[in-house]
Amino acid sequence: MKPGNTDRQSMAASQAVRRKNAILGALSSTVLRLTVVVALLWLRYGRDPASLSAKLFLIMIVLDLGSIPFIWISLRTRLKEIQGGEEDAAAQY
């Protein structure tokens, strides 16, 4: 077996671990934001829609839901960086 093959195999294994961690991070962040949205909806449920607290809850709900697409856009960028080997090249320095 050539030494270059083991280097490529270890790089592929480390890339797989980084991909898995990036996906799990995006999933956990999304689940956390959705959990916060459900809690905020529950808190807002019994309030008068014209009250200040109900409006603040609504703003926080919209901001939480609006951040979810950016999490997945960031994940896609991160996966491209991992696939391109940019982290492996940076680790050599």
TIVEX-821276 format. One line per field, with one value per residue: residue number from 1; residue in one letter; x, y, z of N, C-alpha, C, O in turn. Coordinates in Angstrom, 1 decimal, decimal comma, m for minus. Example, Ala and Ser with C-alpha at 12.3 -4.5 7.8 and 13.67 -1.06 7.14 Angstrom:
<atoms>
nr c(1	2) $
rest c(a	s) $
n.X c(13,2	12,8) $
n.Y c(m5,7	m2,2) $
n.Z c(7,8	7,1) $
ca.X c(12,3	13,7) $
ca.Y c(m4,5	m1,1) $
ca.Z c(7,8	7,1) $
c.X c(13,2	12,9) $
c.Y c(m3,3	0,0) $
c.Z c(7,8	7,9) $
o.X c(14,2	13,4) $
o.Y c(m3,3	1,1) $
o.Z c(8,5	8,0) $
</atoms>
This chain:
<atoms>
nr c(1	2	3	4	5	6	7	8	9	10	11	12	13	14	15	16	17	18	19	20	21	22	23	24	25	26	27	28	29	30	31	32	33	34	35	36	37	38	39	40	41	42	43	44	45	46	47	48	49	50	51	52	53	54	55	56	57	58	59	60	61	62	63	64	65	66	67	68	69	70	71	72	73	74	75	76	77	78	79	80	81	82	83	84	85	86	87	88	89	90	91	92	93) $
rest c(m	k	p	g	n	t	d	r	q	s	m	a	a	s	q	a	v	r	r	k	n	a	i	l	g	a	l	s	s	t	v	l	r	l	t	v	v	v	a	l	l	w	l	r	y	g	r	d	p	a	s	l	s	a	k	l	f	l	i	m	i	v	l	d	l	g	s	i	p	f	i	w	i	s	l	r	t	r	l	k	e	i	q	g	g	e	e	d	a	a	a	q	y) $
n.X c(0,8	0,5	1,9	0,5	m2,1	m3,1	m3,0	m5,0	m7,2	m7,4	m7,9	m10,3	m11,9	m11,8	m13,0	m15,6	m16,4	m16,4	m18,4	m20,6	m20,7	m21,3	m23,8	m25,3	m25,0	m26,5	m29,0	m29,6	m29,6	m31,7	m33,8	m33,8	m34,4	m37,0	m38,3	m38,1	m39,8	m42,3	m42,6	m42,8	m45,1	m46,9	m46,7	m47,7	m50,3	m52,5	m52,7	m53,8	m54,0	m53,3	m51,6	m48,4	m46,6	m47,5	m47,0	m44,2	m43,5	m44,4	m42,7	m40,3	m40,8	m41,0	m38,4	m36,9	m37,9	m37,2	m34,5	m33,8	m33,6	m31,2	m29,4	m29,3	m28,4	m25,9	m24,9	m24,8	m22,8	m20,7	m20,4	m19,6	m17,0	m15,8	m15,9	m14,2	m11,8	m10,7	m10,3	m8,5	m6,3	m5,8	m5,2	m2,6	m0,9) $
n.Y c(m1,2	2,2	5,2	7,5	6,7	6,1	8,7	10,0	8,4	9,0	11,7	11,7	10,4	12,2	14,4	13,3	13,1	15,8	16,7	15,3	16,4	19,1	18,9	17,8	20,0	22,0	20,8	20,6	23,3	24,2	22,7	23,7	26,4	26,1	25,0	27,1	28,9	27,5	27,7	30,4	31,0	29,6	31,2	33,5	32,9	33,3	36,0	39,4	40,4	43,0	43,9	45,0	43,0	40,8	41,7	41,9	39,2	38,2	39,5	38,3	35,6	35,8	36,6	34,4	32,3	33,4	33,2	30,5	29,7	30,8	29,4	27,0	27,8	28,5	26,1	24,7	26,2	25,6	22,8	22,7	23,9	22,0	19,8	20,8	20,7	22,8	23,2	21,2	22,1	24,4	23,5	22,5	24,6) $
n.Z c(0,0	m0,8	0,7	0,1	m0,4	2,2	3,3	1,7	2,4	5,1	5,0	3,6	5,6	7,7	6,5	6,2	8,8	9,5	7,8	8,8	11,4	10,7	9,5	11,6	13,4	12,1	12,0	14,8	15,5	14,0	15,1	17,7	17,3	16,3	18,5	20,3	18,9	19,1	21,9	22,2	20,7	22,3	24,7	23,7	23,0	24,9	25,2	24,6	21,3	20,6	22,6	23,9	24,7	23,2	20,6	20,7	21,1	18,7	16,9	17,7	17,0	14,2	13,6	14,5	12,9	10,4	10,5	10,0	7,2	6,6	8,1	6,8	4,3	5,1	5,9	3,4	2,2	3,9	3,6	0,9	1,3	2,9	1,1	m0,9	0,3	1,7	4,4	5,1	3,7	5,0	7,5	7,2	7,6) $
ca.X c(0,0	1,3	1,6	m0,4	m3,4	m3,5	m3,3	m6,3	m8,2	m7,6	m8,5	m11,7	m12,5	m11,9	m14,1	m16,9	m16,7	m16,7	m19,7	m21,6	m20,9	m21,9	m25,2	m25,9	m25,1	m27,6	m30,2	m29,8	m29,9	m33,1	m34,8	m33,8	m35,2	m38,4	m38,7	m38,3	m41,0	m43,4	m42,7	m43,3	m46,5	m47,7	m46,8	m48,5	m51,7	m53,6	m52,6	m54,5	m53,1	m52,9	m50,7	m47,0	m45,9	m47,9	m46,3	m42,8	m43,5	m44,6	m41,4	m39,3	m41,2	m40,7	m37,0	m36,5	m38,3	m36,5	m33,1	m33,7	m33,1	m29,8	m28,7	m29,2	m27,5	m24,5	m24,5	m24,4	m21,4	m19,7	m20,2	m18,7	m15,7	m15,3	m15,7	m13,1	m10,6	m10,1	m9,9	m7,3	m5,2	m5,5	m4,6	m1,2	m0,1) $
ca.Y c(0,0	3,4	6,1	8,5	6,2	6,3	10,1	10,3	7,8	9,7	13,0	11,4	10,1	13,5	15,1	12,7	13,5	17,2	16,8	14,8	17,4	20,3	18,6	17,7	21,3	22,7	20,2	20,9	24,7	24,4	22,2	24,6	27,6	25,7	24,8	28,5	29,4	26,9	28,2	31,8	30,9	29,2	32,3	34,6	32,4	33,9	37,5	40,3	40,6	44,4	44,2	45,1	41,7	39,9	42,2	41,5	37,8	38,0	39,9	37,3	34,5	36,0	36,6	33,0	31,6	34,0	32,8	29,1	29,5	31,2	28,3	25,9	28,3	28,4	24,7	24,4	26,8	24,8	21,5	23,0	24,1	20,7	19,0	21,3	20,5	24,1	23,1	20,4	22,9	25,4	22,8	22,3	25,8) $
ca.Z c(0,0	m0,9	1,8	m0,4	m0,2	3,6	3,5	1,1	3,2	6,4	4,6	3,3	6,8	8,4	5,8	6,5	10,2	9,5	7,1	9,7	12,4	10,2	9,3	13,0	14,0	11,4	12,5	16,2	15,6	13,5	16,1	18,8	16,9	16,2	19,8	20,8	18,2	19,7	23,2	22,1	20,3	23,5	25,5	23,0	22,8	25,8	25,3	23,7	20,1	20,5	23,7	23,6	24,8	22,1	19,5	20,9	20,9	17,2	16,3	18,0	16,3	12,8	13,5	14,7	11,7	9,3	10,5	9,6	5,9	6,6	8,7	5,8	3,3	5,7	5,8	2,1	2,0	4,7	2,9	m0,3	1,8	3,3	m0,1	m1,6	1,1	2,2	5,8	5,1	3,2	6,0	8,6	7,0	7,9) $
c.X c(0,9	1,0	0,6	m1,9	m4,0	m3,8	m4,7	m7,4	m8,5	m8,2	m10,0	m12,5	m12,8	m13,0	m15,4	m17,3	m17,1	m18,1	m20,8	m21,8	m21,5	m23,4	m25,9	m26,0	m26,3	m28,9	m30,6	m30,2	m31,3	m34,1	m34,9	m34,6	m36,7	m39,0	m39,0	m39,6	m42,3	m43,7	m43,3	m44,7	m47,4	m47,8	m47,7	m50,0	m52,7	m53,6	m53,5	m53,6	m52,6	m51,9	m49,2	m46,3	m46,3	m47,2	m44,8	m42,6	m43,6	m43,3	m40,4	m39,6	m40,7	m39,2	m36,4	m36,7	m37,5	m35,0	m32,8	m33,1	m31,6	m28,9	m28,4	m28,3	m26,0	m24,0	m24,1	m23,0	m20,4	m19,4	m19,4	m17,3	m15,0	m15,0	m14,4	m11,8	m9,9	m9,6	m8,6	m6,1	m4,8	m4,8	m3,1	m0,3	0,1) $
c.Y c(1,2	4,4	7,1	8,0	6,4	7,8	10,5	9,6	8,5	11,1	12,8	11,1	11,3	14,4	14,6	13,1	15,0	17,5	16,4	15,9	18,7	20,1	18,5	19,1	22,1	22,2	20,6	22,4	24,9	23,9	23,1	25,9	27,3	25,5	26,2	29,1	28,8	27,5	29,7	31,9	30,5	30,4	33,4	34,2	33,1	35,4	38,2	40,6	42,1	44,8	44,3	43,8	40,8	40,4	41,8	40,0	37,5	38,4	38,8	36,0	34,6	36,0	35,2	32,2	32,1	33,6	31,4	29,0	29,8	30,1	27,2	26,5	28,3	27,0	24,3	24,9	26,0	23,5	21,6	23,2	22,8	19,8	19,5	21,2	21,8	24,0	22,2	21,2	23,9	24,8	22,5	23,4	26,0) $
c.Z c(0,0	0,2	1,3	m0,2	1,2	3,9	2,9	1,9	4,5	6,1	4,3	4,6	7,7	7,8	6,1	7,9	10,2	8,8	8,1	10,8	12,0	10,0	10,7	13,6	13,4	11,9	13,9	16,3	15,1	14,5	17,3	18,5	16,8	17,5	20,5	20,2	18,8	21,1	23,2	21,6	21,5	24,5	25,0	22,9	23,7	25,9	24,3	22,5	20,0	21,6	23,2	23,7	23,7	20,8	19,5	20,6	19,4	16,5	16,5	17,2	14,8	12,7	13,6	13,4	10,5	9,3	10,1	8,2	5,8	7,2	7,6	4,6	3,8	5,7	4,4	1,7	2,7	4,1	1,6	0,2	2,2	2,1	m0,9	m0,9	1,6	3,6	5,9	4,7	4,3	7,3	8,5	7,4	9,3) $
o.X c(1,9	m0,2	m0,2	m2,8	m5,1	m4,7	m5,4	m8,5	m9,6	m9,0	m10,9	m13,7	m13,8	m13,7	m16,4	m18,5	m18,1	m18,9	m21,8	m23,0	m22,3	m24,2	m27,0	m27,0	m27,0	m29,9	m31,7	m31,1	m32,1	m35,1	m36,0	m35,4	m37,5	m40,2	m40,0	m40,4	m43,2	m44,8	m44,1	m45,5	m48,5	m48,9	m48,4	m50,9	m53,8	m54,4	m53,9	m52,5	m51,6	m51,3	m48,9	m45,5	m45,4	m46,8	m44,2	m41,7	m42,8	m42,9	m39,6	m38,6	m40,2	m38,7	m35,5	m35,9	m37,1	m34,3	m31,7	m32,2	m30,8	m27,7	m27,2	m27,6	m25,1	m22,8	m23,1	m22,2	m19,3	m18,3	m18,6	m16,3	m13,9	m13,9	m13,7	m10,7	m8,7	m8,6	m7,8	m5,0	m3,6	m4,1	m2,4	0,9	0,7) $
o.Y c(1,3	4,4	7,6	8,8	6,7	8,1	11,2	10,2	8,7	11,6	13,6	11,5	11,5	15,1	15,4	13,4	15,3	18,3	17,1	16,1	19,3	21,0	19,0	19,4	22,8	22,9	21,0	22,8	25,7	24,5	23,4	26,3	28,1	25,8	26,3	29,8	29,6	27,7	30,1	32,7	31,1	30,6	34,2	35,1	33,5	35,9	37,6	41,1	42,3	45,9	43,6	43,5	40,0	39,5	41,4	39,6	36,6	37,7	38,5	35,3	33,7	35,5	34,8	31,5	31,3	33,7	31,0	28,1	29,2	30,0	26,7	25,7	27,9	26,8	23,6	24,3	25,7	23,0	20,8	22,7	22,6	19,2	18,7	21,4	21,8	24,6	22,5	21,0	24,2	25,4	22,2	23,3	27,0) $
o.Z c(0,7	0,7	2,2	0,0	1,4	4,6	3,5	2,0	4,9	6,9	4,8	4,8	8,2	8,5	6,3	8,1	10,9	9,3	8,2	11,2	12,7	10,3	10,8	14,3	14,1	12,1	14,2	17,1	15,6	14,7	17,8	19,3	17,2	17,8	21,2	20,9	19,1	21,5	23,9	22,1	21,6	25,0	25,7	22,8	23,1	26,6	23,2	22,7	19,3	21,6	22,2	22,8	23,2	20,0	18,5	20,0	18,8	15,6	15,6	16,8	14,2	11,7	12,9	12,9	9,6	8,3	9,7	8,0	5,0	6,8	7,5	4,0	3,0	5,4	4,3	1,1	2,1	4,1	1,3	m0,5	1,9	2,0	m1,4	m1,5	1,9	4,0	6,7	5,2	4,5	8,0	9,4	7,5	9,8) $
</atoms>
